[in-house]
């Protein structure tokens, strides 16, 4: 059953993410407008560029708000892996727009450097706004970072670093405006280019990281190694292979094959797999989905048993092989598909022993008849007391 919009809105974690992001959005809006306005009045090209950068942070905040709302919706029939990729696609769009904005700022700054009469002369007000921006954005970074750690939200942490990048670009502007006030007007245009480069770098990183997610790039090697060690710490796990990982929004999804003792029961193998799944979900906050496949042997390179017959075909062939052996009617047959051959565990009724004088000869004939089939590698025979004779042996 999918989560409704109302369920998401009343989710405590979503409400906290929304509150933190809205506060950051308000600061971004006020700073962006103030820097652009003061930059225009004080003739600071760098401050105007920095104001555009602040407004770009507002775009990021909108994406975070939208993604946070949908990220808390459960998977449904049409989206079995959830809705995390909505955030990814939106981030790609934002990254591209940042690169375009940066290119426009750089082109304008270069034009002004080539035409000295267009160089601006910022004043003390521009310097004051730039300093205030540094302080404000660093405060927002600390606030958002602490919330991200508390809520274990990678998305909020990314937004926090976006705010810090704005603080860094404002420091560049302080240098440029200060230099222009000291009689070096070129520094303001140079600072604008530096800010443009920073904006472009952020846009490129957003596009690159999101594109890697869209093509299902694996988690970082050190994270995968920690996951592997955690799996091997579960009792009953002999090895792990075909460990595949990918991201969807802020979530990590895992698919893996566990190698267990080939002769344990299906239910025990299932229990081991469930334990591994539960342990990974508990120990790794970003992991939200784990698919476990149980293997009796390592089939990473090849599956040597994929051409072997299933039970119905094999039992028919075995009964034909034992047709001339009087009374050989197994009560239970267990099949082990290992190393490209079938290992057969055969349970016969104890009453069969009364029909044959030489038990060893009987077992030998049963084994040899079965091994005449090319797919059968070994046979183990045991006897069980008939129920109507008083129980099991």
C-alpha positions as CSV (number, residue, x, y, z in Angstrom):
1,X,0.0,0.0,0.0
2,X,1.5,3.3,-1.1
3,X,1.9,6.3,1.2
4,X,-0.6,9.2,0.7
5,X,0.4,12.8,0.4
6,X,-1.2,13.5,3.8
7,X,0.9,10.7,5.3
8,X,4.0,12.3,4.0
9,X,3.1,15.8,5.2
10,X,2.6,14.6,8.7
11,X,5.8,12.5,8.7
12,X,8.0,14.0,11.5
13,X,11.2,13.5,9.6
14,X,9.8,15.2,6.5
15,X,8.5,18.1,8.6
16,X,11.9,18.7,10.1
17,X,13.6,18.6,6.7
18,X,11.1,21.0,5.4
19,X,11.6,23.4,8.3
20,X,15.4,23.5,7.9
21,X,15.2,23.9,4.1
22,X,12.6,26.7,4.3
23,X,14.8,28.7,6.8
24,X,17.7,28.3,4.4
25,X,15.4,29.3,1.5
26,X,14.4,32.5,3.2
27,X,18.1,33.5,3.9
28,X,19.0,32.6,0.2
29,X,16.2,34.8,-1.1
30,X,17.0,37.8,1.1
31,X,20.7,37.6,0.5
32,X,20.3,37.1,-3.3
33,X,18.0,40.1,-3.7
34,X,20.2,42.3,-1.4
35,X,23.4,41.4,-3.1
36,X,22.1,42.0,-6.6
37,X,20.4,45.3,-5.6
38,X,23.4,46.6,-3.7
39,X,25.8,45.3,-6.4
40,X,23.9,47.3,-9.0
41,X,23.7,50.5,-6.8
42,X,27.4,50.2,-5.7
43,X,28.7,49.2,-9.1
44,X,30.0,45.8,-8.1
45,X,29.9,43.2,-10.8
46,X,31.3,40.5,-8.5
47,X,28.5,41.2,-5.9
48,X,25.9,40.9,-8.6
49,X,27.4,37.6,-9.7
50,X,27.4,36.4,-6.1
51,X,23.8,37.4,-5.7
52,X,22.9,35.2,-8.7
53,X,24.8,32.4,-6.9
54,X,22.7,32.9,-3.8
55,X,19.5,32.7,-5.9
56,X,20.8,29.5,-7.4
57,X,20.9,28.1,-3.9
58,X,17.2,29.0,-3.7
59,X,16.7,26.7,-6.7
60,X,18.5,23.9,-4.8
61,X,16.2,24.5,-1.8
62,X,13.1,24.1,-4.0
63,X,14.5,20.8,-5.3
64,X,15.2,19.6,-1.8
65,X,11.6,20.5,-0.7
66,X,10.1,18.6,-3.7
67,X,12.4,15.6,-3.3
68,X,11.9,15.4,0.4
69,X,8.1,15.3,0.0
70,X,8.3,12.4,-2.5
71,X,11.2,10.6,-1.0
72,X,9.1,9.6,2.0
73,X,6.5,7.9,-0.2
74,X,6.7,4.1,-0.2
75,X,7.3,2.0,-3.3
76,X,4.2,1.2,-5.4
77,X,3.4,-1.0,-8.3
78,X,4.6,1.5,-10.9
79,X,7.7,2.4,-8.8
80,X,8.9,-0.8,-7.1
81,X,12.2,0.9,-6.1
82,X,10.6,4.1,-4.8
83,X,10.7,7.6,-6.1
84,X,14.3,8.6,-5.4
85,X,15.2,9.2,-9.0
86,X,12.9,12.2,-9.2
87,X,15.5,14.0,-7.0
88,X,18.3,12.8,-9.2
89,X,16.7,14.1,-12.5
90,X,15.9,17.5,-10.9
91,X,19.5,17.8,-9.7
92,X,20.8,17.2,-13.2
93,X,18.6,20.0,-14.5
94,X,19.8,22.4,-11.7
95,X,23.4,21.5,-12.4
96,X,23.0,22.3,-16.1
97,X,21.3,25.6,-15.3
98,X,24.2,26.6,-13.0
99,X,26.7,25.9,-15.7
100,X,24.8,28.1,-18.1
101,X,24.5,31.0,-15.6
102,X,28.3,30.7,-14.8
103,X,29.1,30.9,-18.5
104,X,27.0,34.1,-18.9
105,X,28.7,35.7,-15.9
106,X,32.2,34.9,-17.1
107,X,31.5,36.2,-20.6
108,X,30.2,39.5,-19.2
109,X,33.2,39.9,-16.9
110,X,35.7,39.2,-19.7
111,X,33.9,41.8,-21.9
112,X,34.3,44.4,-19.1
113,X,38.0,43.6,-18.7
114,X,38.5,44.1,-22.4
115,X,36.6,47.5,-22.3
116,X,38.1,49.5,-19.3
117,X,35.4,52.1,-19.5
118,X,32.9,49.4,-18.4
119,X,34.7,48.5,-15.2
120,X,32.8,49.3,-12.1
121,X,33.8,51.0,-8.9
122,X,32.1,49.4,-5.9
123,X,31.8,51.2,-2.5
124,X,31.9,50.4,1.2
125,X,28.2,49.2,1.1
126,X,29.1,46.4,-1.3
127,X,31.9,45.3,0.9
128,X,29.6,45.3,4.0
129,X,27.0,43.2,2.2
130,X,29.6,40.7,1.0
131,X,31.0,40.3,4.6
132,X,27.4,39.9,5.9
133,X,26.8,37.2,3.3
134,X,29.9,35.2,4.4
135,X,28.6,35.2,8.0
136,X,25.0,34.4,7.1
137,X,25.8,31.5,4.7
138,X,28.3,29.9,7.2
139,X,25.6,30.1,9.9
140,X,23.1,28.4,7.5
141,X,25.8,25.7,6.7
142,X,26.3,24.9,10.3
143,X,22.5,24.8,11.0
144,X,21.7,22.6,8.0
145,X,24.7,20.3,8.6
146,X,23.7,19.6,12.2
147,X,20.1,18.8,11.1
148,X,21.5,16.5,8.4
149,X,23.6,14.6,11.0
150,X,20.6,14.4,13.3
151,X,18.2,13.2,10.7
152,X,20.8,11.1,8.8
153,X,20.0,12.8,5.6
154,X,22.6,12.9,2.8
155,X,20.3,15.2,0.8
156,X,20.4,17.9,3.5
157,X,24.2,17.4,3.9
158,X,24.6,18.1,0.2
159,X,22.5,21.3,0.6
160,X,24.6,22.4,3.5
161,X,27.7,22.2,1.5
162,X,26.0,24.2,-1.3
163,X,25.5,26.9,1.3
164,X,29.1,26.8,2.3
165,X,30.2,27.1,-1.3
166,X,28.2,30.3,-1.4
167,X,30.0,31.6,1.7
168,X,33.3,30.8,0.0
169,X,32.3,32.7,-3.2
170,X,31.3,35.6,-1.0
171,X,34.9,35.6,0.4
172,X,36.2,35.9,-3.1
173,X,33.8,38.9,-3.6
174,X,35.1,40.5,-0.5
175,X,38.6,40.3,-2.0
176,X,37.4,41.7,-5.3
177,X,35.4,44.6,-3.9
178,X,38.2,45.5,-1.4
179,X,40.7,45.5,-4.2
180,X,38.5,47.7,-6.4
181,X,38.1,50.2,-3.5
182,X,41.9,50.3,-3.1
183,X,42.3,51.4,-6.8
184,X,42.5,48.0,-8.6
185,X,39.1,47.9,-10.5
186,X,40.2,44.9,-12.4
187,X,40.0,42.8,-9.3
188,X,36.2,43.1,-9.2
189,X,35.9,41.6,-12.7
190,X,38.5,39.0,-11.9
191,X,36.5,38.1,-8.7
192,X,33.4,37.8,-10.9
193,X,35.2,35.3,-13.1
194,X,36.3,33.4,-10.1
195,X,32.8,33.2,-8.8
196,X,31.6,32.0,-12.2
197,X,34.2,29.2,-12.2
198,X,33.0,28.1,-8.7
199,X,29.3,28.1,-9.9
200,X,30.3,26.1,-12.9
201,X,32.2,23.6,-10.8
202,X,29.2,23.1,-8.5
203,X,27.0,22.6,-11.5
204,X,29.4,20.1,-13.0
205,X,29.6,18.1,-9.8
206,X,25.8,18.0,-9.5
207,X,25.5,16.7,-13.1
208,X,28.4,14.3,-12.7
209,X,27.2,12.7,-9.4
210,X,23.6,12.5,-10.5
211,X,24.5,11.0,-13.9
212,X,26.6,8.4,-12.1
213,X,23.5,7.6,-10.0
214,X,21.3,7.4,-13.1
215,X,23.6,4.8,-14.7
216,X,23.6,2.7,-11.4
217,X,27.2,3.4,-10.4
218,X,28.2,1.3,-7.4
219,X,28.7,2.7,-3.9
220,X,32.1,3.9,-2.9
221,X,34.7,1.0,-2.6
222,X,35.3,1.6,1.1
223,X,31.5,1.4,1.8
224,X,31.2,-1.8,-0.2
225,X,34.1,-3.3,1.7
226,X,32.4,-2.5,5.1
227,X,29.2,-4.1,3.9
228,X,31.1,-7.2,2.8
229,X,32.8,-7.5,6.2
230,X,29.4,-7.1,7.9
231,X,27.9,-9.9,5.8
232,X,30.8,-12.3,6.6
233,X,30.2,-11.7,10.3
234,X,26.9,-13.5,10.2
235,X,27.0,-17.1,11.4
236,X,26.4,-19.6,8.6
237,X,27.7,-17.3,5.8
238,X,30.7,-19.0,4.1
239,X,31.3,-16.4,1.4
240,X,29.6,-13.5,-0.4
241,X,29.9,-12.8,-4.1
242,X,28.1,-10.9,-6.9
243,X,27.6,-8.0,-4.4
244,X,26.0,-5.3,-6.4
245,X,25.1,-1.8,-5.2
246,X,23.5,1.4,-6.5
247,X,21.9,4.5,-5.3
248,X,18.4,5.9,-5.8
249,X,18.2,9.5,-4.3
250,X,19.5,9.2,-0.8
251,X,19.0,5.5,-0.6
252,X,21.4,2.6,-1.3
253,X,20.1,-0.6,-2.8
254,X,21.9,-4.0,-2.6
255,X,21.8,-7.3,-4.4
256,X,24.0,-10.1,-3.2
257,X,24.6,-13.9,-3.3
258,X,25.4,-15.7,-0.1
259,X,27.2,-19.0,-0.1
260,X,26.1,-21.3,2.7
261,X,26.6,-25.0,3.7
262,X,25.1,-26.9,0.8
263,X,23.5,-29.5,3.0
264,X,21.5,-27.3,5.4
265,X,17.7,-27.1,5.0
266,X,16.1,-24.5,2.8
267,X,14.5,-22.9,5.8
268,X,17.9,-22.5,7.5
269,X,19.4,-20.9,4.4
270,X,16.4,-18.6,4.3
271,X,17.0,-17.7,7.9
272,X,20.6,-16.9,7.3
273,X,19.6,-14.6,4.4
274,X,17.0,-12.8,6.5
275,X,19.6,-12.3,9.2
276,X,22.0,-10.7,6.7
277,X,19.3,-8.5,5.3
278,X,18.2,-7.3,8.7
279,X,21.7,-6.7,9.9
280,X,22.6,-4.5,6.8
281,X,19.4,-2.5,7.2
282,X,20.2,-1.9,10.9
283,X,23.9,-1.1,10.5
284,X,23.9,1.1,7.4
285,X,21.5,4.0,7.5
286,X,21.6,4.6,3.7
287,X,20.7,1.0,2.8
288,X,17.0,0.7,2.4
289,X,16.6,-2.4,0.2
290,X,18.5,-5.7,0.2
291,X,17.9,-8.6,-2.1
292,X,19.6,-11.9,-1.0
293,X,20.2,-15.0,-3.1
294,X,21.3,-18.1,-1.3
295,X,23.9,-20.3,-3.1
296,X,25.2,-23.7,-2.1
297,X,28.5,-23.0,-4.0
298,X,30.2,-20.1,-5.7
299,X,28.4,-19.5,-9.0
300,X,29.9,-16.1,-9.8
301,X,31.9,-17.2,-12.8
302,X,29.5,-19.8,-14.1
303,X,26.6,-22.0,-13.1
304,X,27.8,-25.6,-13.7
305,X,24.5,-27.2,-12.7
306,X,22.2,-25.2,-15.0
307,X,21.9,-28.2,-17.5
308,X,21.0,-30.7,-14.8
309,X,17.4,-32.1,-14.7
310,X,14.8,-31.2,-12.1
311,X,13.3,-33.6,-9.6
312,X,10.4,-35.0,-11.7
313,X,12.7,-36.0,-14.6
314,X,15.4,-37.4,-12.4
315,X,13.1,-39.5,-10.2
316,X,11.6,-41.0,-13.3
317,X,15.0,-42.0,-14.6
318,X,16.1,-43.4,-11.2
319,X,13.0,-45.6,-10.8
320,X,13.7,-47.0,-14.3
321,X,17.3,-47.8,-13.1
322,X,15.9,-49.6,-10.0
323,X,13.1,-51.4,-11.8
324,X,14.9,-54.8,-11.5
325,X,15.6,-54.3,-7.8
326,X,12.9,-55.9,-5.7
327,X,11.1,-53.5,-3.3
328,X,13.3,-50.5,-3.9
329,X,10.7,-47.7,-3.4
330,X,12.3,-44.7,-1.8
331,X,10.3,-42.9,0.9
332,X,12.3,-39.7,0.4
333,X,14.9,-38.4,-2.1
334,X,17.1,-35.4,-1.4
335,X,18.9,-33.8,-4.3
336,X,22.1,-31.7,-4.0
337,X,23.2,-29.8,-7.1
338,X,26.9,-29.3,-6.6
339,X,30.0,-29.0,-8.8
340,X,28.1,-29.7,-11.9
341,X,26.6,-33.0,-10.8
342,X,23.8,-34.4,-8.7
343,X,24.4,-35.9,-5.2
344,X,21.5,-38.1,-4.2
345,X,20.5,-38.8,-0.6
346,X,18.1,-41.8,-0.7
347,X,15.9,-42.9,2.2
348,X,14.5,-46.5,2.0
349,X,12.0,-48.3,4.3
350,X,13.6,-50.6,6.9
351,X,11.3,-53.4,5.8
352,X,13.3,-53.7,2.6
353,X,16.1,-55.3,4.6
354,X,13.9,-58.3,5.2
355,X,13.7,-59.0,1.5
356,X,17.4,-59.1,0.9
357,X,20.0,-61.2,2.6
358,X,23.1,-59.2,1.6
359,X,22.5,-55.5,2.6
360,X,25.8,-54.3,1.4
361,X,25.2,-55.9,-2.0
362,X,21.8,-54.2,-2.2
363,X,23.2,-50.8,-1.4
364,X,26.0,-51.3,-3.9
365,X,23.6,-52.2,-6.7
366,X,21.4,-49.2,-5.9
367,X,24.4,-46.9,-6.0
368,X,25.8,-48.3,-9.2
369,X,22.5,-48.3,-11.0
370,X,22.0,-44.6,-10.2
371,X,25.5,-43.7,-11.2
372,X,24.9,-45.1,-14.7
373,X,23.0,-41.8,-15.2
374,X,25.7,-39.3,-16.4
375,X,24.2,-36.5,-14.2
376,X,24.5,-38.5,-11.0
377,X,27.8,-38.1,-9.2
378,X,27.2,-39.9,-5.9
379,X,24.5,-41.7,-3.9
380,X,24.0,-42.1,-0.2
381,X,21.6,-44.7,1.1
382,X,19.9,-44.8,4.5
383,X,17.0,-46.7,6.0
384,X,14.0,-45.5,8.0
385,X,11.6,-47.6,10.0
386,X,8.2,-47.7,8.6
387,X,5.6,-45.7,10.5
388,X,3.2,-48.6,10.8
389,X,6.0,-50.6,12.3
390,X,6.3,-48.3,15.3
391,X,8.2,-45.1,14.5
392,X,11.5,-43.9,12.9
393,X,15.0,-45.1,13.2
